[in-house]
Protein backbone atom coordinates (compact mmCIF):
# COMPACT_ATOMS: atom_id res chain seq x y z
CA UNK A 1 0.00 0.00 0.00
CA UNK A 2 1.40 3.41 -1.02
CA UNK A 3 2.24 5.75 1.86
CA UNK A 4 3.90 8.55 -0.07
CA UNK A 5 1.25 9.80 -2.47
CA UNK A 6 0.75 13.54 -2.27
CA UNK A 7 -2.86 13.88 -3.35
CA UNK A 8 -4.00 16.83 -5.41
CA UNK A 9 -7.51 18.21 -5.09
CA UNK A 10 -10.11 19.50 -7.48
CA UNK A 11 -13.70 20.72 -7.78
CA UNK A 12 -15.93 22.31 -10.42
CA UNK A 13 -17.80 25.61 -10.64
CA UNK A 14 -21.11 23.77 -10.23
CA UNK A 15 -20.04 22.65 -6.76
CA UNK A 16 -20.70 26.20 -5.54
CA UNK A 17 -24.40 25.98 -6.34
CA UNK A 18 -27.12 28.40 -5.28
CA UNK A 19 -29.48 26.00 -3.51
CA UNK A 20 -32.21 25.56 -6.10
CA UNK A 21 -33.96 22.19 -6.11
CA UNK A 22 -36.97 20.80 -8.04
CA UNK A 23 -39.29 22.09 -5.32
CA UNK A 24 -37.93 25.54 -4.62
CA UNK A 25 -35.91 28.51 -5.87
CA UNK A 26 -32.33 29.46 -5.07
CA UNK A 27 -31.37 30.33 -1.50
CA UNK A 28 -28.07 32.07 -2.34
CA UNK A 29 -27.34 34.70 -5.00
CA UNK A 30 -25.55 33.60 -8.16
CA UNK A 31 -21.82 34.21 -8.16
CA UNK A 32 -19.53 34.84 -11.11
CA UNK A 33 -16.93 32.45 -12.45
CA UNK A 34 -14.30 34.91 -11.18
CA UNK A 35 -15.65 34.50 -7.65
CA UNK A 36 -15.58 30.71 -7.95
CA UNK A 37 -12.05 30.69 -9.31
CA UNK A 38 -10.95 32.91 -6.42
CA UNK A 39 -12.68 30.54 -3.97
CA UNK A 40 -10.78 27.57 -5.41
CA UNK A 41 -7.52 29.46 -5.04
CA UNK A 42 -8.33 30.59 -1.49
CA UNK A 43 -9.19 27.03 -0.43
CA UNK A 44 -5.84 25.82 -1.76
CA UNK A 45 -7.21 23.39 -4.33
CA UNK A 46 -4.95 22.45 -7.24
CA UNK A 47 -7.29 22.09 -10.20
CA UNK A 48 -10.75 22.87 -11.55
CA UNK A 49 -13.11 20.64 -13.48
CA UNK A 50 -15.01 22.20 -16.37
CA UNK A 51 -18.06 21.65 -18.48
CA UNK A 52 -17.53 22.95 -21.99
CA UNK A 53 -19.80 25.92 -21.31
CA UNK A 54 -18.07 26.68 -18.00
CA UNK A 55 -14.93 27.24 -20.05
CA UNK A 56 -16.70 28.99 -22.93
CA UNK A 57 -20.09 30.41 -21.87
CA UNK A 58 -22.92 30.36 -24.43
CA UNK A 59 -20.89 27.94 -26.49
CA UNK A 60 -23.65 27.17 -29.00
CA UNK A 61 -23.86 30.81 -30.08
CA UNK A 62 -20.16 31.20 -30.91
CA UNK A 63 -17.99 30.44 -33.89
CA UNK A 64 -15.15 27.94 -33.79
CA UNK A 65 -12.69 30.85 -33.88
CA UNK A 66 -14.36 32.56 -30.92
CA UNK A 67 -14.48 29.31 -28.93
CA UNK A 68 -10.76 28.76 -29.46
CA UNK A 69 -9.97 32.38 -28.59
CA UNK A 70 -11.86 32.20 -25.29
CA UNK A 71 -10.36 28.82 -24.42
CA UNK A 72 -6.84 30.21 -24.95
CA UNK A 73 -7.67 33.23 -22.80
CA UNK A 74 -8.90 30.94 -20.01
CA UNK A 75 -5.75 28.82 -20.24
CA UNK A 76 -3.60 31.92 -19.88
CA UNK A 77 -5.60 32.95 -16.85
CA UNK A 78 -5.39 29.53 -15.22
CA UNK A 79 -1.64 29.46 -15.79
CA UNK A 80 -1.36 32.84 -14.13
CA UNK A 81 -3.25 31.56 -11.08
CA UNK A 82 -1.32 28.28 -10.96
CA UNK A 83 -4.51 26.28 -11.52
CA UNK A 84 -4.78 23.19 -13.74
CA UNK A 85 -7.79 22.17 -15.81
CA UNK A 86 -8.37 18.58 -14.69
CA UNK A 87 -10.96 17.65 -17.33
CA UNK A 88 -13.65 19.03 -19.60
CA UNK A 89 -17.10 17.48 -20.08
CA UNK A 90 -19.70 18.27 -22.76
CA UNK A 91 -22.88 19.47 -21.07
CA UNK A 92 -25.34 17.51 -23.19
CA UNK A 93 -28.38 17.49 -20.92
CA UNK A 94 -29.52 21.15 -21.00
CA UNK A 95 -30.07 21.77 -24.71
CA UNK A 96 -33.49 21.26 -26.39
CA UNK A 97 -31.77 18.94 -28.89
CA UNK A 98 -31.04 16.44 -26.11
CA UNK A 99 -34.52 16.02 -24.66
CA UNK A 100 -34.63 12.48 -26.07
CA UNK A 101 -31.00 11.80 -25.32
CA UNK A 102 -27.85 13.09 -26.98
CA UNK A 103 -25.85 10.30 -28.63
CA UNK A 104 -28.87 7.94 -28.45
CA UNK A 105 -31.59 10.35 -29.57
CA UNK A 106 -34.06 8.94 -32.08
CA UNK A 107 -33.46 12.08 -34.17
CA UNK A 108 -30.34 11.82 -36.35
CA UNK A 109 -29.91 15.62 -36.42
CA UNK A 110 -29.86 15.74 -32.65
CA UNK A 111 -27.32 12.93 -32.48
CA UNK A 112 -25.10 14.90 -34.85
CA UNK A 113 -25.47 17.99 -32.67
CA UNK A 114 -24.21 15.98 -29.68
CA UNK A 115 -21.21 14.62 -31.58
CA UNK A 116 -20.31 18.03 -33.00
CA UNK A 117 -20.50 19.66 -29.59
CA UNK A 118 -18.42 16.85 -28.09
CA UNK A 119 -15.72 17.45 -30.69
CA UNK A 120 -15.67 21.12 -29.68
CA UNK A 121 -15.26 19.96 -26.08
CA UNK A 122 -12.19 17.97 -27.10
CA UNK A 123 -10.76 21.07 -28.79
CA UNK A 124 -11.38 23.18 -25.68
CA UNK A 125 -9.79 20.56 -23.43
CA UNK A 126 -6.70 20.41 -25.62
CA UNK A 127 -6.33 24.19 -25.48
CA UNK A 128 -6.74 24.12 -21.70
CA UNK A 129 -3.92 21.60 -21.42
CA UNK A 130 -5.86 18.43 -20.64
CA UNK A 131 -6.78 15.48 -22.81
CA UNK A 132 -9.19 14.02 -20.23
CA UNK A 133 -12.82 14.16 -21.33
CA UNK A 134 -15.51 13.08 -18.88
CA UNK A 135 -18.76 11.73 -20.29
CA UNK A 136 -21.70 11.75 -17.92
CA UNK A 137 -24.26 10.07 -20.17
CA UNK A 138 -27.08 11.89 -18.44
CA UNK A 139 -29.94 11.43 -20.91
CA UNK A 140 -28.70 8.27 -22.62
CA UNK A 141 -31.60 6.10 -21.57
CA UNK A 142 -35.38 5.94 -21.74
CA UNK A 143 -38.49 6.66 -19.75
CA UNK A 144 -40.22 3.70 -21.41
CA UNK A 145 -38.36 0.72 -22.84
CA UNK A 146 -40.39 0.56 -26.05
CA UNK A 147 -39.19 4.03 -27.10
CA UNK A 148 -35.68 2.85 -28.02
CA UNK A 149 -33.87 -0.28 -29.13
CA UNK A 150 -31.32 -0.95 -26.40
CA UNK A 151 -28.87 -2.72 -28.70
CA UNK A 152 -29.11 0.04 -31.29
CA UNK A 153 -28.50 2.60 -28.53
CA UNK A 154 -25.26 0.86 -27.58
CA UNK A 155 -24.21 0.97 -31.23
CA UNK A 156 -24.96 4.70 -31.31
CA UNK A 157 -22.91 5.26 -28.15
CA UNK A 158 -19.97 3.44 -29.74
CA UNK A 159 -20.31 5.53 -32.91
CA UNK A 160 -20.15 8.71 -30.81
CA UNK A 161 -17.15 7.50 -28.81
CA UNK A 162 -15.35 6.49 -31.99
CA UNK A 163 -15.99 9.92 -33.51
CA UNK A 164 -14.40 11.56 -30.46
CA UNK A 165 -11.45 9.17 -30.37
CA UNK A 166 -10.79 9.85 -34.04
CA UNK A 167 -11.09 13.61 -33.60
CA UNK A 168 -8.18 13.76 -31.15
CA UNK A 169 -5.80 10.78 -31.09
CA UNK A 170 -4.49 11.82 -27.66
CA UNK A 171 -7.82 12.30 -25.90
CA UNK A 172 -8.93 9.90 -23.17
CA UNK A 173 -12.64 9.42 -22.53
CA UNK A 174 -13.68 8.73 -18.94
CA UNK A 175 -17.26 7.51 -18.66
CA UNK A 176 -19.06 8.50 -15.45
CA UNK A 177 -21.82 5.93 -14.88
CA UNK A 178 -25.09 6.58 -13.10
CA UNK A 179 -28.10 4.23 -12.97
CA UNK A 180 -30.88 6.80 -13.12
CA UNK A 181 -31.75 10.50 -12.84
CA UNK A 182 -32.44 12.43 -14.95
CA UNK A 183 -33.53 9.42 -17.03
CA UNK A 184 -35.64 6.68 -15.51
CA UNK A 185 -33.11 4.06 -16.64
CA UNK A 186 -29.64 4.69 -18.03
CA UNK A 187 -27.89 2.53 -20.62
CA UNK A 188 -24.51 2.65 -18.83
CA UNK A 189 -25.41 2.42 -15.13
CA UNK A 190 -22.20 0.96 -13.65
CA UNK A 191 -18.44 0.82 -14.10
CA UNK A 192 -18.79 -2.70 -15.49
CA UNK A 193 -21.05 -1.39 -18.26
CA UNK A 194 -18.65 1.47 -18.97
CA UNK A 195 -15.62 -0.79 -19.31
CA UNK A 196 -17.53 -3.28 -21.45
CA UNK A 197 -18.58 -0.43 -23.74
CA UNK A 198 -14.94 0.64 -24.02
CA UNK A 199 -14.04 -2.68 -25.63
CA UNK A 200 -16.47 -2.05 -28.49
CA UNK A 201 -14.72 1.17 -29.51
CA UNK A 202 -11.97 1.68 -32.06
CA UNK A 203 -9.38 2.34 -29.30
CA UNK A 204 -10.35 0.66 -25.99
CA UNK A 205 -7.12 1.76 -24.32
CA UNK A 206 -8.33 5.37 -24.43
CA UNK A 207 -11.75 4.73 -22.88
CA UNK A 208 -11.84 4.46 -19.11
CA UNK A 209 -14.00 5.68 -16.28
CA UNK A 210 -14.69 8.10 -13.48
CA UNK A 211 -16.26 6.77 -10.29
CA UNK A 212 -18.62 8.89 -8.24
CA UNK A 213 -19.34 7.57 -4.75
CA UNK A 214 -23.03 8.53 -4.79
CA UNK A 215 -23.65 7.04 -8.23
CA UNK A 216 -22.24 3.69 -7.12
CA UNK A 217 -24.47 3.76 -4.04
CA UNK A 218 -27.50 4.61 -6.18
CA UNK A 219 -26.74 1.50 -8.24
CA UNK A 220 -26.75 -0.55 -5.03
CA UNK A 221 -22.98 -1.07 -5.23
CA UNK A 222 -20.07 -0.39 -2.90
CA UNK A 223 -17.88 2.50 -4.10
CA UNK A 224 -14.69 0.85 -2.79
CA UNK A 225 -15.43 -2.29 -4.78
CA UNK A 226 -16.05 -0.18 -7.87
CA UNK A 227 -12.68 1.52 -7.33
CA UNK A 228 -10.89 -1.83 -7.06
CA UNK A 229 -12.73 -3.15 -10.12
CA UNK A 230 -11.79 -0.17 -12.29
CA UNK A 231 -8.19 -0.27 -11.07
CA UNK A 232 -8.00 -3.96 -12.02
CA UNK A 233 -8.22 -2.72 -15.61
CA UNK A 234 -6.03 0.37 -15.02
CA UNK A 235 -9.03 2.42 -16.07
CA UNK A 236 -9.75 4.65 -13.05
CA UNK A 237 -8.79 8.07 -14.39
CA UNK A 238 -10.75 10.30 -12.01
CA UNK A 239 -13.00 10.13 -8.95
CA UNK A 240 -15.87 12.22 -7.64
CA UNK A 241 -15.85 11.61 -3.91
CA UNK A 242 -19.04 12.51 -2.04
CA UNK A 243 -21.70 10.73 0.00
CA UNK A 244 -25.26 9.56 -0.35
CA UNK A 245 -28.02 8.86 2.16
CA UNK A 246 -29.59 5.72 0.70
CA UNK A 247 -31.24 5.00 -2.63
CA UNK A 248 -32.77 8.45 -3.10
CA UNK A 249 -32.13 11.25 -5.53
CA UNK A 250 -28.47 12.09 -6.15
CA UNK A 251 -27.53 14.12 -3.08
CA UNK A 252 -23.83 14.99 -3.56
CA UNK A 253 -23.35 15.20 0.19
CA UNK A 254 -19.90 16.10 1.62
CA UNK A 255 -17.45 13.21 1.57
CA UNK A 256 -17.84 11.01 4.65
CA UNK A 257 -20.95 12.91 5.72
CA UNK A 258 -23.17 9.81 5.91
CA UNK A 259 -20.91 6.77 6.11
CA UNK A 260 -17.41 7.18 7.51
CA UNK A 261 -16.63 3.48 7.18
CA UNK A 262 -17.44 3.60 3.48
CA UNK A 263 -15.18 6.65 3.21
CA UNK A 264 -12.42 4.67 4.95
CA UNK A 265 -12.86 1.78 2.51
CA UNK A 266 -12.79 4.11 -0.49
CA UNK A 267 -9.60 5.86 0.59
CA UNK A 268 -8.03 2.51 1.44
CA UNK A 269 -8.85 1.24 -2.05
CA UNK A 270 -7.38 4.35 -3.65
CA UNK A 271 -4.21 3.96 -1.57
CA UNK A 272 -3.62 0.29 -2.28
CA UNK A 273 -4.10 0.84 -6.00
CA UNK A 274 -1.65 3.75 -6.16
CA UNK A 275 -4.29 6.22 -7.30
CA UNK A 276 -2.76 9.66 -7.74
CA UNK A 277 0.71 8.40 -8.62
CA UNK A 278 0.01 8.84 -12.34
CA UNK A 279 -1.30 12.37 -12.05
CA UNK A 280 -4.92 11.65 -11.10
CA UNK A 281 -6.80 14.11 -8.89
CA UNK A 282 -9.12 13.70 -5.93
CA UNK A 283 -12.23 15.55 -7.10
CA UNK A 284 -15.06 16.39 -4.74
CA UNK A 285 -18.43 16.54 -6.49
CA UNK A 286 -20.26 17.92 -3.47
CA UNK A 287 -22.89 20.61 -3.01
CA UNK A 288 -23.69 22.87 -0.08
CA UNK A 289 -26.91 22.07 1.71
CA UNK A 290 -29.82 24.23 0.57
CA UNK A 291 -29.89 25.74 4.07
CA UNK A 292 -26.27 26.94 3.84
CA UNK A 293 -25.75 30.67 4.39
CA UNK A 294 -23.66 32.75 2.00
CA UNK A 295 -20.91 33.20 4.59
CA UNK A 296 -20.55 29.41 4.84
CA UNK A 297 -20.73 28.79 1.10
CA UNK A 298 -17.43 26.95 0.59
CA UNK A 299 -17.30 24.93 3.80
CA UNK A 300 -18.63 21.72 2.20
CA UNK A 301 -15.54 21.68 -0.03
CA UNK A 302 -13.07 22.49 2.73
CA UNK A 303 -14.76 19.92 4.96
CA UNK A 304 -14.65 17.21 2.30
CA UNK A 305 -10.93 17.67 1.84
CA UNK A 306 -10.31 17.73 5.59
CA UNK A 307 -12.36 14.55 6.01
CA UNK A 308 -10.42 12.88 3.20
CA UNK A 309 -7.11 13.78 4.86
CA UNK A 310 -8.27 12.62 8.30
CA UNK A 311 -9.52 9.36 6.83
CA UNK A 312 -6.26 9.03 4.89
CA UNK A 313 -4.40 9.23 8.20
CA UNK A 314 -6.63 6.45 9.55
CA UNK A 315 -5.92 4.33 6.48
CA UNK A 316 -2.17 4.84 6.78
CA UNK A 317 -2.11 4.02 10.50
CA UNK A 318 -4.36 0.96 10.27
CA UNK A 319 -2.67 -2.22 11.51
CA UNK A 320 -2.50 -4.04 8.18
CA UNK A 321 -0.25 -6.80 9.57
CA UNK A 322 -2.70 -7.49 12.38
CA UNK A 323 -5.57 -7.43 9.90
CA UNK A 324 -3.84 -10.01 7.71
CA UNK A 325 -3.41 -12.29 10.71
CA UNK A 326 -7.12 -12.06 11.48
CA UNK A 327 -7.96 -12.74 7.85
CA UNK A 328 -5.68 -15.79 7.80
CA UNK A 329 -7.56 -17.10 10.85
CA UNK A 330 -10.90 -16.21 9.23
CA UNK A 331 -11.69 -14.14 12.31
CA UNK A 332 -13.72 -11.56 10.47
CA UNK A 333 -15.69 -10.68 13.59
CA UNK A 334 -12.50 -9.42 15.24
CA UNK A 335 -11.48 -7.67 12.02
CA UNK A 336 -14.83 -5.90 11.93
CA UNK A 337 -14.38 -4.64 15.48
CA UNK A 338 -10.79 -3.62 14.83
CA UNK A 339 -11.92 -1.36 11.97
CA UNK A 340 -14.68 0.14 14.12
CA UNK A 341 -12.37 0.84 17.04
CA UNK A 342 -9.67 2.26 14.77
CA UNK A 343 -12.19 4.70 13.31
CA UNK A 344 -13.32 5.60 16.82
CA UNK A 345 -9.74 6.30 17.90
CA UNK A 346 -9.43 3.31 20.25
HELIX and SHEET records of a PDB file:
HELIX    1   1 UNK A   13  UNK A   15  5                                   3    
HELIX    2   2 UNK A   33  UNK A   43  1                                  11    
HELIX    3   3 UNK A   52  UNK A   55  1                                   4    
HELIX    4   4 UNK A   59  UNK A   61  5                                   3    
HELIX    5   5 UNK A   64  UNK A   81  1                                  18    
HELIX    6   6 UNK A   96  UNK A   98  5                                   3    
HELIX    7   7 UNK A  108  UNK A  128  1                                  21    
HELIX    8   8 UNK A  145  UNK A  147  5                                   3    
HELIX    9   9 UNK A  150  UNK A  167  1                                  18    
HELIX   10  10 UNK A  191  UNK A  198  1                                   8    
HELIX   11  11 UNK A  204  UNK A  206  5                                   3    
HELIX   12  12 UNK A  213  UNK A  218  1                                   6    
HELIX   13  13 UNK A  223  UNK A  232  1                                  10    
HELIX   14  14 UNK A  260  UNK A  272  1                                  13    
HELIX   15  15 UNK A  294  UNK A  296  5                                   3    
HELIX   16  16 UNK A  299  UNK A  317  1                                  19    
HELIX   17  17 UNK A  320  UNK A  328  1                                   9    
HELIX   18  18 UNK A  332  UNK A  343  1                                  12    
SHEET    1   A 8 UNK A  84  UNK A  89  0                                        
SHEET    2   A 8 UNK A  47  UNK A  51  1                                        
SHEET    3   A 8 UNK A   9  UNK A  12  1                                        
SHEET    4   A 8 UNK A 282  UNK A 284  1                                        
SHEET    5   A 8 UNK A 236  UNK A 241  1                                        
SHEET    6   A 8 UNK A 207  UNK A 212  1                                        
SHEET    7   A 8 UNK A 172  UNK A 176  1                                        
SHEET    8   A 8 UNK A 132  UNK A 136  1                                        
SHEET    1   B 2 UNK A 141  UNK A 142  0                                        
SHEET    2   B 2 UNK A 185  UNK A 186 -1                                        
END                                                                             
